[in-house]
Amino acid sequence: MATYCLTVARLQTVLGHGVRRLHVSAAYRAKAKVAMSRFEPASFVNYEKLQANVEIVRKRLNRPLTLSEKIVYGHLDDPHNQEIDRGRTYLRLRPDRVAMQDATAQMAMLQFISSGLPKVAVPSTIHCDHLIEAQIGGVKDLARAKDVNKEVYNFLSSAGAKYGVGFWKPGSGIIHQIILENYAYPGVMLIGTDSHTPNGGGLGAICIGVGGADAVDVMAGIPWELKCPKVIGVKLTGSLSGWTSPKDVILKVAGILTVKGGTGAIVEYHGPGVDSISCTGMATICNMGAEIGATTSVFPYNHRMKTYLEKTGRGEIAQLADEYKDLLVPDEGCKYDQIIELNLDQLKPHINGPFTPDLAHPVSEVGAVAKKNGWPLEVKVGLIGSCTNSSYEDMGRAASLAKQALDKGLKCKSQFTVTPGSEQIRATIERDGYSKIFGDVGGVVLANACGPCIGQWDRRDVKKGEKNTIVTSFNRNFTARNDANPATHAFVTSPEIVTAIAIAGSLDFNPETDYLTAPNGEKFKLEPPTGDELPAKDFDPGQDTYQHPPADGGHLTVDVSPQSTRLQLLEPFDKWSGGDLEDLVVLIKVKGKCTTDHISAAGPWLKFRGHLDNISNNMLIGAVNSENDAVNKVKNHLKGDYGGVPDVARHYKANGVSWVVVGDDNYGEGSSREHAALEPRHLGGRAIIVKSFARIHETNLKKQGLLPLTFSNPSDYDKIRPDDRISIKGLKTFAPGKPLTAVVQHSDGSKETLELNHSFNETQIQWFQAGSALNRMKELH
């Protein structure tokens, strides 16, 4: 039975506006299990326009183009006149669609409501995946989440209906899996309010993670700005086999490039090794590209993508992609800014961590490294799934290992959890017996949601502060990310390695060489995992969890109670005063790694993502203060005592004192959450001065009217003292490429003058002057 109804209506959802209509027979429709109402009206395929734009740009540049250049430049607002210089100019782009997960959609939709516009200008969807806490198991956890989050779900559902946004209900699955199953296709450009949106690159799409304000621009029909990306080429030779999985490709690349090595670049995989990787495996690799700071990652169109499109009811798209295949692969002779070569024949299984996703170890070596560093060898919990690794193939390969253990009478020594990526995956693995195998080996199948990967985990097997090890198939392992315990040593690896280690119960278990002992005393080795790339019986779509917006929702209302603790309508931020910023207090000088998790924690704080004032109570509570190496303890320079970072910031704001944050390298890496920019602005911050920024966070700060600035000389970070007053000069002549000046007044009466760089263009300077990008949008309308 066909899984999806591939109608002309559906193709609008998938393809956006374009130039060729695709026809679907009534017989095909009759076979479909999912209602036509899931999908949006009107549809044309966009390849002819994409090709026309690419030809214009190729002629102008007079050189071969990489695949990512074709797709990005093919979406230029003005391909005839756009200045194009990789790593320097800002591109004005027209993405095909927008996707938002529920935690970030709240603020994005609140901003869209504030814009006063009647309806979104491009196909857009909301996906309920972030607010479901893992406690007992999928069914009960989902029911509890629907009750606890009823107010937020009602808001998102009604806002979607009023403004023309599709709504995927809680239980649908993780946003990136839904996009891959429904909306991504070769050559599309999609932006999503989640940093792992690049997952769609596994289907040859350019999918980029952004903040909510960027999504509002696109939904408002405004060209979206992106600094012209550099392109890193990763040439793959050989083929994957045995215990090596697609996850090992990105774990190895993360070890090479580090968490900031991909900043400002698209990672483009190519070479003969690509064909040995499944479509969902390519998605895994692109997904975790966020951990190297890449703008996005992408693979060229091939037969593995075609097969996946056909299996998900999109065979006609595959046929058209075949016709345009030359458009969907890099030009011969194209040039990359950097080349990395990986021989998949020689690649070994990897495991990365703890506390950072770029600390790479071969599985064969991690035990010795752990012993040397005093990392706990006992693995308390093994967790598979997440948006990175929850495909049918992932589940099948993990189940093949669990089945081997069961056949020998073994169950997992560690606790073991399984997170399906979507309702379709959950239903299909249940039908095909994988879920039973996982249950029999001691596993618990959780809800189709993000769950423990983002800290939505009511973990009770260890106390906070207790040193322990967990192994996951997730993408991030920052301190306290999964369970709010800073002593948890989290490692990321493939689902296969997680399953093997969970069976053995120890971090130093190497399934390629080590033996397990059956209850009867028999010693045995696990055979390498096996699993079908796609189900032989087609996918089972499970329950229909999609809500289509009405044709005209203008008459509908969206209510936000003034007494709500979860939702709060937004008030505009104040405009620039017209002068320099004088005598700013240093709220905190941050020491070391400061991700968006440190700036605006997730986990229990996710419930306040729609209420700016309440969520601001978590601002920078995870950042380390250089003055005392403490978290959430900074000096209040008006009162002379110490307090929590948000409390001190609120006191400064109440007394009319503006402040700055000083930070280290790659400040704001990790999630796309714009709350990490909204909160400092809301509590009186004016500038963030650091050694370097992560891409999305830097843009989010600009969107909210803050000044993200970098030390011209990174060692100037050491010159800033916690009790300094900083004045930022040069704002009256603020211009692209022209540094600003910081006059630093020390408490001993001495002064220093430092040069501060910025990456603002003319449009972004107007955001700052208006107080925010949203304020500027209102001025123009």
Buried (B, 14 or more C-beta within 10 A) or exposed (E): EBBBBBBBBBBBBBBBBBEBEBEBEEEBBEEBBBEBEBBBEEBBBBBBBBBEBBEBBBEBEEEBBBBBBBBBBBBBBEBEEBEBEBEEEBBBBBBBBBBBBBBBBBBBBBBBBBBEBEBBBBBBBBBBBBBBBBBEBBEEBBBBBBEBBEBBBEBBBBBBBBBBBBBBBBBBBBBBBBBBBBBBBBBBBBBBBBBBBBBBBBBBBBBBBBBBBBBBBBBBEBBBBBBBBBBBBBBBBBBBEEBBBBBBBBBBBBBEBBBBBBBBBBBBBBBEBBEBBBBBBBBBBBBBBBBBBBBBBBBBBBEBBBBBBBBBBBBBBBEBBEEBEEBBBBBEEBEBBBEBEBEBEEBBBBBBBBBBBBBBBBBBBBBEBBEEEEBBBEBBBBBBBBBBBBBBBBBBBBBBBBBBBBEBEBBBBBBBBBBBBBBBBBBBBBBBEBBEBBBEBBBBBBBBBBBBBBBBBEBEEBEEEEEBBBBBBBBBBBBBBBBBBBBBBBBBBBBBBBBBBBBBBBBBBBBBEBEBEBEEEEEBEBEBBEBEBBBEEBBBBBEBBBBBBEEEBEEBEBEBEEEBEBBBBBEEBEBBEEEBBEEBBBBBBBBEBBBBBBBBBBBEBBBBBBBBEBBBBBBBBBBBBBBEEEBBBBBBBEEEEBBBBBBBBBBBBEEEBBBBBBBBBBBBBBBBBBBBBBBBBBBBBBBBBBBBBBBBBBBBBBBBBBBBBBBBEEEBBEBBBBEBBBBBBBBEEBEEEEBBBBBBBBEEEEEBEBBBEBBBBEBBBBBBBBBBBBBBBBEEE
